[in-house]
Amino acid sequence: MRFFIGTAICILGIATGCELKKDRDTDLEQARYNVIFILADDLGYGDLGCYGQQVIRTPNIDQLALEGMKFTDYYAGNTVCAPSRCALMTGKHMGHAYIRANSLEPLRETDSTLAQVFKKKGYMTGMFGKWGLGEFGSTGTPEKKGFDRFMGFLNQMDAHKYYFDSMEVIRNGDLLQISIDSTRYTQDIIMEAAFDFVIENREDPFFLYLPVTIPHAELSVPGEDLKPYLDENGESIFEEAPFEGNWLYRPQKMPKAAFAAMVSRLDKDIGKLVDLLEELGLKEKTFIFFTSDNGPHAEGGIDPSNFDSNGPLRGFKRDLYEGGIRVPMIALGPHIPSNTINTSPAAFWDILPTFGEMLDLDITFPHDGISIWSSLMDPSAQIAHPYLYWEHYIGWEKKFTQAIRQGEWKALRIGVADQPLKLELYNLESDPGEQNNLASGFPERTNEMVRLMESASIKPENETFIYYKDIFTD
């Protein structure tokens, strides 16, 4: 008798679960929820309090993690900005993406984007911050890639000057360059434009893409934001080594204090955005996603070790070790349980199909991602990718790296000019810091991971990008 009772309970549980999912799907389809996707620039896995940061203050972002879901194994599209953003917008990993390195190469006319999918569904689409996927006159500018509103920087180099004289905007469907007050902090201008977009579209569904420019170097922040990291004499509370400046960035007397203040400034602005949503009665009908485009930088006078910015991970920006590509990810919104942790590996190219399933968006072009919507509703619903793949070339080092994750295993193949090829294998479950190379002890597993790397990467359609076969020759 116990068997039949248990079976009945099980069947009832399945039926109830199906009904709940049906109710959720109906609710999502009818409500036309807003989506806000916040992308920090060079924020490390360990830079937030909710990810273990002990010094830099991030109370507003930490609160988002309490109200939503925190991912432990979430990955950027790549270890530098342009290809990472390409993966986010097009849903393709680095073995298939058109843009595979930091360059001025634009998206092509044939490259469809996440914003175009939202626009086709009737959403107003706005982007404020750094684009990096197409300059003026190219096929990859924001107004050609699905955005109704834009204010920010097309060029990533311009984006990292925080007191600048011009920005690009979309007005009446046209892309223009306008003069701005060069005495104003550009983060203020970007956030004000984002706030205006939310207010203007409070009655209709919107997709807000917010790729802010901080805390990327140049390390610069208004004096008011710097105060929490200064002593009573106006000096940094940290032991500082002043940065003398270079051709990219201006000098900074207190780089550690400036970096900490930039992260806290980002946190404050996110708090303002959430307050605005609450004031307008929009928070309960808005999904918010927060992440970073790659690991922490070592530029402008800062070092990731100063604040343990990569947490327990090895490496940082421009590495394909975990510290270069594993990033914070927080998601909250309707049907996403609060104060939960998701351990499923996922990556930028999953965003496109996830939003597609979540909001019934029509995606008609090929992509590499899989929807993790079921895992967002229930973190125990693990999502199994066949693999996650990255590749990256550093020209000045003549160094090409491939990396692949399959389950708990991570492999890297590293080629540097005139040096022997390196193969590395790590078990991320027991060794998330990638300290113990197991390649020699598990040759069959290593060889299988290499075969997966080779199957994951096709020859770049743009000849300016490197193909692994041009580096890894027998």
C-alpha positions as CSV (number, residue, x, y, z in Angstrom):
1,M,0.0,0.0,0.0
2,R,2.9,2.3,0.8
3,F,4.1,1.9,-2.8
4,F,0.8,3.2,-4.2
5,I,0.6,6.1,-1.8
6,G,4.2,7.1,-2.7
7,T,3.4,6.8,-6.4
8,A,0.3,8.9,-6.0
9,I,2.2,11.5,-4.1
10,C,4.9,11.5,-6.8
11,I,2.3,11.8,-9.6
12,L,0.6,14.6,-7.7
13,G,3.9,16.4,-7.3
14,I,4.7,16.1,-11.0
15,A,1.2,17.3,-11.9
16,T,1.5,20.2,-9.4
17,G,4.9,21.1,-10.8
18,C,3.5,21.1,-14.3
19,E,0.6,23.3,-13.3
20,L,3.0,25.7,-11.6
21,K,5.1,25.9,-14.7
22,K,2.0,26.4,-16.8
23,D,0.9,29.2,-14.5
24,R,4.3,30.8,-14.6
25,D,4.5,30.6,-18.4
26,T,1.0,32.1,-18.8
27,D,1.9,34.9,-16.3
28,L,5.1,35.7,-18.2
29,E,3.4,35.8,-21.5
30,Q,0.6,38.0,-20.3
31,A,2.6,40.4,-18.2
32,R,5.2,41.6,-20.7
33,Y,7.9,42.0,-18.1
34,N,10.7,44.5,-18.5
35,V,14.3,43.3,-18.6
36,I,17.4,45.2,-17.4
37,F,20.8,43.8,-18.1
38,I,23.7,45.5,-16.3
39,L,27.2,44.8,-17.6
40,A,30.1,46.1,-15.5
41,D,33.4,46.7,-17.1
42,D,36.4,44.6,-15.8
43,L,34.7,43.8,-12.4
44,G,36.2,40.7,-10.9
45,Y,34.6,37.7,-9.4
46,G,35.8,38.8,-5.9
47,D,35.0,42.5,-6.1
48,L,31.6,42.3,-4.5
49,G,30.7,41.7,-0.9
50,C,28.3,38.9,-1.8
51,Y,31.2,37.1,-3.6
52,G,33.6,37.5,-0.6
53,Q,35.0,41.0,-0.9
54,Q,36.0,42.2,2.5
55,V,37.1,45.8,1.9
56,I,35.1,47.4,-0.9
57,R,31.6,48.3,0.0
58,T,28.8,47.1,-2.3
59,P,25.6,47.0,-0.2
60,N,23.1,47.6,-3.0
61,I,24.4,44.8,-5.2
62,D,24.7,42.5,-2.2
63,Q,21.0,43.2,-1.6
64,L,20.2,42.2,-5.1
65,A,21.9,38.8,-4.4
66,L,19.7,38.4,-1.2
67,E,16.6,39.2,-3.2
68,G,17.5,37.0,-6.1
69,M,19.9,34.3,-7.3
70,K,23.6,34.3,-7.2
71,F,25.6,32.2,-9.7
72,T,28.9,30.6,-8.6
73,D,30.0,29.3,-12.1
74,Y,29.0,31.9,-14.6
75,Y,31.2,32.9,-17.5
76,A,31.8,35.9,-19.7
77,G,31.9,35.5,-23.4
78,N,35.7,36.1,-23.4
79,T,38.5,37.5,-21.4
80,V,38.4,41.0,-23.0
81,C,35.5,43.3,-23.8
82,A,34.6,43.3,-27.6
83,P,34.4,39.6,-28.2
84,S,32.7,39.1,-24.8
85,R,30.0,41.6,-25.8
86,C,29.7,39.9,-29.2
87,A,29.0,36.6,-27.5
88,L,26.3,38.3,-25.4
89,M,24.6,40.1,-28.3
90,T,24.8,37.3,-30.9
91,G,24.6,34.1,-28.7
92,K,27.8,32.6,-30.2
93,H,30.8,31.4,-28.3
94,M,34.4,32.2,-29.4
95,G,34.7,29.2,-31.8
96,H,31.8,30.6,-33.9
97,A,31.6,34.3,-33.1
98,Y,32.5,36.8,-35.8
99,I,34.4,39.1,-33.4
100,R,37.0,37.1,-31.5
101,A,39.4,39.7,-30.2
102,N,39.6,43.3,-29.2
103,S,39.5,45.2,-32.4
104,L,37.5,47.8,-34.3
105,E,35.9,45.2,-36.4
106,P,32.1,45.8,-36.5
107,L,29.3,43.3,-36.4
108,R,28.1,42.6,-40.0
109,E,24.8,43.3,-41.5
110,T,24.0,39.6,-41.3
111,D,24.8,39.4,-37.5
112,S,21.5,39.4,-35.6
113,T,21.4,40.6,-31.9
114,L,19.5,40.2,-28.7
115,A,18.2,43.8,-29.0
116,Q,16.7,43.0,-32.4
117,V,14.9,40.0,-30.9
118,F,13.4,42.3,-28.2
119,K,12.5,44.9,-30.8
120,K,10.7,42.4,-33.0
121,K,8.6,41.5,-29.9
122,G,7.5,45.1,-29.5
123,Y,9.8,46.1,-26.7
124,M,11.4,49.6,-26.5
125,T,15.2,49.0,-26.5
126,G,17.8,51.2,-24.9
127,M,21.5,51.0,-24.4
128,F,23.6,53.4,-22.3
129,G,27.4,53.0,-21.8
130,K,30.0,51.2,-23.9
131,W,29.1,49.4,-27.2
132,G,32.4,48.3,-28.8
133,L,30.9,46.4,-31.8
134,G,30.8,49.0,-34.5
135,E,32.0,52.6,-35.2
136,F,30.3,55.4,-37.2
137,G,29.6,54.4,-40.8
138,S,30.0,50.7,-40.1
139,T,27.4,47.8,-40.3
140,G,27.6,47.3,-36.5
141,T,26.3,50.6,-35.0
142,P,23.6,50.4,-32.3
143,E,20.7,51.8,-34.4
144,K,21.3,49.1,-37.0
145,K,21.4,46.4,-34.3
146,G,18.1,46.9,-32.7
147,F,18.4,49.8,-30.3
148,D,15.8,52.6,-30.2
149,R,17.8,54.7,-27.7
150,F,21.6,55.0,-27.1
151,M,23.9,57.3,-25.3
152,G,27.5,56.4,-24.6
153,F,30.6,55.4,-26.5
154,L,31.0,53.4,-29.7
155,N,34.7,53.2,-29.2
156,Q,36.0,51.3,-26.1
157,M,39.1,53.6,-25.9
158,D,36.9,56.7,-25.6
159,A,34.8,54.9,-22.9
160,H,37.7,54.8,-20.4
161,K,38.2,58.6,-20.2
162,Y,35.8,59.7,-17.4
163,Y,35.9,63.4,-18.2
164,F,35.4,63.5,-22.0
165,D,34.1,66.0,-24.5
166,S,31.7,64.0,-26.6
167,M,29.4,61.0,-26.7
168,E,27.3,59.2,-29.3
169,V,23.5,59.2,-29.2
170,I,20.6,57.9,-31.2
171,R,18.0,60.6,-32.0
172,N,15.0,60.0,-34.2
173,G,16.6,56.8,-35.4
174,D,19.9,58.5,-36.4
175,L,23.3,58.0,-34.8
176,L,24.9,61.3,-33.9
177,Q,27.9,62.6,-32.0
178,I,27.2,65.3,-29.5
179,S,29.3,67.6,-27.3
180,I,29.1,67.0,-23.5
181,D,30.3,68.9,-20.5
182,S,33.9,67.7,-20.0
183,T,33.8,68.6,-16.4
184,R,31.0,66.1,-15.6
185,Y,31.8,62.5,-14.7
186,T,30.6,60.4,-17.7
187,Q,29.1,57.8,-15.5
188,D,26.6,60.5,-14.3
189,I,25.6,61.2,-17.9
190,I,25.2,57.5,-18.8
191,M,23.1,56.8,-15.7
192,E,20.9,59.9,-16.1
193,A,20.1,58.8,-19.7
194,A,19.2,55.3,-18.4
195,F,16.9,56.7,-15.7
196,D,15.2,58.9,-18.3
197,F,14.7,55.8,-20.5
198,V,13.0,54.0,-17.7
199,I,10.7,56.9,-16.9
200,E,9.7,57.5,-20.5
201,N,8.9,53.8,-21.0
202,R,7.3,53.0,-17.7
203,E,3.9,52.2,-19.3
204,D,5.3,49.8,-21.9
205,P,7.7,46.8,-21.9
206,F,11.3,47.7,-22.3
207,F,14.7,46.1,-22.6
208,L,17.4,48.2,-21.0
209,Y,21.0,47.2,-21.7
210,L,23.3,49.0,-19.3
211,P,27.0,48.4,-20.2
212,V,28.6,50.9,-17.8
213,T,32.2,51.9,-18.3
214,I,33.4,51.5,-14.6
215,P,35.5,50.2,-12.9
216,H,37.7,49.9,-16.0
217,A,40.8,52.1,-15.9
218,E,41.4,55.0,-16.2
219,L,41.1,55.1,-12.4
220,S,39.1,58.3,-11.9
221,V,36.1,59.1,-9.6
222,P,34.5,62.3,-8.2
223,G,35.9,63.4,-4.8
224,E,32.6,62.8,-3.0
225,D,32.8,59.1,-4.0
226,L,36.4,58.9,-2.9
227,K,35.7,60.1,0.7
228,P,34.8,56.7,2.2
229,Y,38.3,55.4,1.3
230,L,40.2,58.5,2.8
231,D,41.3,59.2,6.3
232,E,40.7,62.4,8.3
233,N,43.6,64.0,6.5
234,G,42.3,63.3,3.0
235,E,44.8,60.6,2.4
236,S,44.1,57.1,1.2
237,I,43.4,54.5,3.9
238,F,45.5,52.1,1.8
239,E,49.2,51.8,1.3
240,E,49.5,53.4,-2.1
241,A,52.0,53.4,-5.0
242,P,51.1,56.4,-7.1
243,F,50.5,55.7,-10.8
244,E,52.5,58.1,-13.0
245,G,50.3,57.8,-16.1
246,N,51.0,56.5,-19.6
247,W,49.7,57.0,-23.1
248,L,46.4,55.5,-22.2
249,Y,45.6,56.8,-18.7
250,R,46.2,59.9,-16.6
251,P,48.2,59.8,-13.4
252,Q,46.5,58.7,-10.2
253,K,47.9,59.5,-6.8
254,M,45.7,56.9,-5.0
255,P,44.9,54.1,-7.4
256,K,43.7,51.7,-4.7
257,A,41.3,54.2,-3.2
258,A,40.1,55.3,-6.7
259,F,39.4,51.7,-7.7
260,A,37.5,50.9,-4.5
261,A,35.5,54.1,-4.9
262,M,34.6,53.3,-8.6
263,V,33.2,49.9,-7.5
264,S,31.3,51.5,-4.7
265,R,30.1,54.2,-7.1
266,L,28.7,51.6,-9.4
267,D,27.0,50.0,-6.5
268,K,25.4,53.4,-5.5
269,D,24.1,53.9,-9.0
270,I,22.5,50.5,-9.1
271,G,20.8,51.4,-5.8
272,K,19.4,54.5,-7.5
273,L,18.1,52.5,-10.4
274,V,16.4,50.0,-8.1
275,D,14.9,52.9,-6.1
276,L,13.5,54.4,-9.3
277,L,11.9,51.1,-10.3
278,E,10.3,50.9,-6.8
279,E,9.1,54.6,-7.1
280,L,7.5,53.9,-10.5
281,G,5.9,50.6,-9.3
282,L,8.0,48.7,-11.8
283,K,10.3,46.5,-9.7
284,E,7.8,43.6,-9.4
285,K,7.4,43.5,-13.2
286,T,11.1,43.8,-14.0
287,F,13.9,41.2,-14.4
288,I,17.3,42.5,-13.4
289,F,20.6,40.7,-14.4
290,F,24.0,41.9,-13.2
291,T,27.3,40.7,-14.4
292,S,30.7,41.7,-15.8
293,D,32.3,41.5,-19.2
294,N,35.5,39.7,-18.1
295,G,37.8,39.3,-15.1
296,P,39.6,42.1,-13.2
297,H,42.1,44.4,-14.9
298,A,45.7,45.3,-13.9
299,E,45.8,48.7,-15.5
300,G,46.0,52.4,-14.4
301,G,48.0,51.6,-11.3
302,I,45.9,48.8,-9.8
303,D,46.6,45.1,-9.4
304,P,43.9,42.4,-8.9
305,S,45.7,41.2,-5.8
306,N,45.2,44.5,-4.1
307,F,41.6,43.6,-3.2
308,D,41.7,39.9,-4.1
309,S,39.6,40.9,-7.1
310,N,39.6,37.4,-8.6
311,G,38.6,35.8,-5.3
312,P,39.7,32.1,-5.1
313,L,40.4,32.0,-8.8
314,R,43.6,32.0,-10.8
315,G,44.3,34.7,-13.4
316,F,42.6,37.9,-14.5
317,K,41.7,39.8,-17.6
318,R,43.4,38.4,-20.8
319,D,43.7,35.0,-19.2
320,L,41.5,32.0,-19.9
321,Y,42.1,30.7,-16.4
322,E,39.0,31.0,-14.3
323,G,39.9,34.5,-13.0
324,G,39.8,35.9,-16.5
325,I,36.4,34.5,-17.6
326,R,34.4,33.5,-14.5
327,V,32.4,36.5,-13.4
328,P,29.7,37.5,-10.9
329,M,26.2,37.0,-12.0
330,I,23.0,37.9,-10.1
331,A,19.5,37.5,-11.4
332,L,16.2,38.6,-9.8
333,G,12.7,39.0,-10.9
334,P,9.3,37.3,-11.1
335,H,9.5,33.5,-10.4
336,I,13.2,33.7,-9.6
337,P,13.5,32.5,-5.9
338,S,15.2,34.9,-3.5
339,N,18.4,34.3,-1.6
340,T,19.4,31.3,-3.7
341,I,22.6,30.0,-5.2
342,N,22.9,28.5,-8.6
343,T,26.0,26.2,-9.2
344,S,25.1,25.3,-12.9
345,P,27.9,26.4,-15.3
346,A,26.4,28.9,-17.8
347,A,27.8,31.6,-20.1
348,F,26.9,34.8,-22.0
349,W,25.8,32.9,-25.1
350,D,23.0,31.4,-22.9
351,I,21.3,34.8,-22.4
352,L,19.7,34.9,-25.8
353,P,17.9,31.5,-25.6
354,T,17.1,32.1,-21.9
355,F,15.3,35.4,-22.6
356,G,13.7,33.7,-25.6
357,E,12.1,31.0,-23.5
358,M,11.4,33.4,-20.6
359,L,9.5,36.0,-22.6
360,D,8.4,34.0,-25.7
361,L,10.8,35.9,-28.0
362,D,11.1,34.6,-31.5
363,I,14.8,33.6,-32.2
364,T,15.2,32.6,-35.8
365,F,19.0,32.7,-36.2
366,P,21.6,30.1,-35.1
367,H,23.3,30.4,-31.7
368,D,25.4,28.3,-29.3
369,G,23.5,28.8,-26.1
370,I,20.9,26.8,-24.2
371,S,18.1,28.2,-22.1
372,I,18.7,28.2,-18.4
373,W,15.2,29.5,-17.6
374,S,14.3,26.3,-15.7
375,S,17.4,26.7,-13.6
376,L,16.5,30.3,-12.9
377,M,13.1,29.2,-11.5
378,D,14.7,26.3,-9.6
379,P,18.4,26.2,-9.0
380,S,18.3,22.5,-8.3
381,A,17.4,22.0,-12.0
382,Q,21.0,21.7,-13.2
383,I,21.7,22.6,-16.8
384,A,24.1,20.3,-18.6
385,H,26.1,22.0,-21.5
386,P,27.9,19.7,-23.9
387,Y,30.8,22.1,-23.2
388,L,31.7,25.8,-22.8
389,Y,34.5,27.1,-25.1
390,W,36.8,30.1,-25.3
391,E,39.8,31.2,-27.3
392,H,42.0,34.3,-27.1
393,Y,45.0,35.7,-28.9
394,I,47.4,38.2,-27.4
395,G,49.3,39.8,-30.3
396,W,52.2,41.4,-28.5
397,E,53.0,38.1,-26.8
398,K,52.2,36.0,-29.9
399,K,50.2,33.8,-27.5
400,F,47.0,31.9,-28.5
401,T,45.0,30.1,-25.8
402,Q,42.1,27.7,-26.1
403,A,40.0,26.7,-23.0
404,I,37.1,24.4,-22.6
405,R,34.9,23.3,-19.7
406,Q,33.0,20.0,-19.6
407,G,31.3,19.3,-16.3
408,E,33.9,19.5,-13.6
409,W,36.8,19.3,-16.1
410,K,38.6,22.3,-17.6
411,A,41.4,22.1,-20.2
412,L,43.7,24.7,-21.7
413,R,45.9,24.6,-24.7
414,I,48.5,27.4,-24.7
415,G,50.8,28.2,-27.6
416,V,53.5,30.9,-27.5
417,A,55.8,31.6,-30.4
418,D,59.1,29.6,-30.2
419,Q,58.0,27.8,-27.0
420,P,56.7,24.2,-26.5
421,L,52.9,23.8,-26.6
422,K,51.4,23.5,-23.2
423,L,48.4,21.3,-22.2
424,E,46.7,21.8,-18.9
425,L,43.9,19.9,-17.3
426,Y,42.1,20.8,-14.0
427,N,39.3,19.4,-12.0
428,L,37.3,22.5,-11.0
429,E,35.3,20.7,-8.4
430,S,38.3,19.9,-6.3
431,D,40.7,22.6,-7.6
432,P,38.8,25.8,-8.6
433,G,42.0,27.8,-8.3
434,E,43.6,25.7,-11.1
435,Q,46.7,24.9,-9.2
436,N,47.2,21.2,-9.9
437,N,47.7,20.4,-13.6
438,L,46.4,16.8,-14.2
439,A,47.2,16.6,-17.9
440,S,50.0,14.0,-17.6
441,G,48.0,11.9,-15.1
442,F,44.9,11.8,-17.3
443,P,46.1,11.6,-20.9
444,E,42.9,10.2,-22.3
445,R,40.7,12.9,-20.7
446,T,43.2,15.6,-21.9
447,N,43.2,14.3,-25.5
448,E,39.4,14.2,-25.5
449,M,39.2,17.8,-24.3
450,V,41.6,18.8,-27.0
451,R,39.4,17.0,-29.6
452,L,36.4,19.0,-28.2
453,M,38.3,22.2,-28.5
454,E,39.1,21.5,-32.2
455,S,35.5,20.6,-33.0
456,A,34.3,23.8,-31.2
457,S,36.3,26.2,-33.3
458,I,35.8,26.9,-37.0
459,K,38.0,29.2,-39.1
460,P,37.2,32.8,-38.4
461,E,35.3,34.4,-41.3
462,N,37.3,37.6,-40.7
463,E,40.9,37.0,-41.6
464,T,42.1,39.5,-39.1
465,F,41.4,37.0,-36.3
466,I,43.7,34.0,-35.6
467,Y,42.7,30.4,-36.2
468,Y,44.0,27.8,-33.9
469,K,45.4,25.7,-36.8
470,D,47.7,28.6,-37.6
471,I,49.2,28.3,-34.2
472,F,48.9,24.7,-33.1
473,T,50.7,22.7,-35.8
474,D,52.2,19.3,-35.6
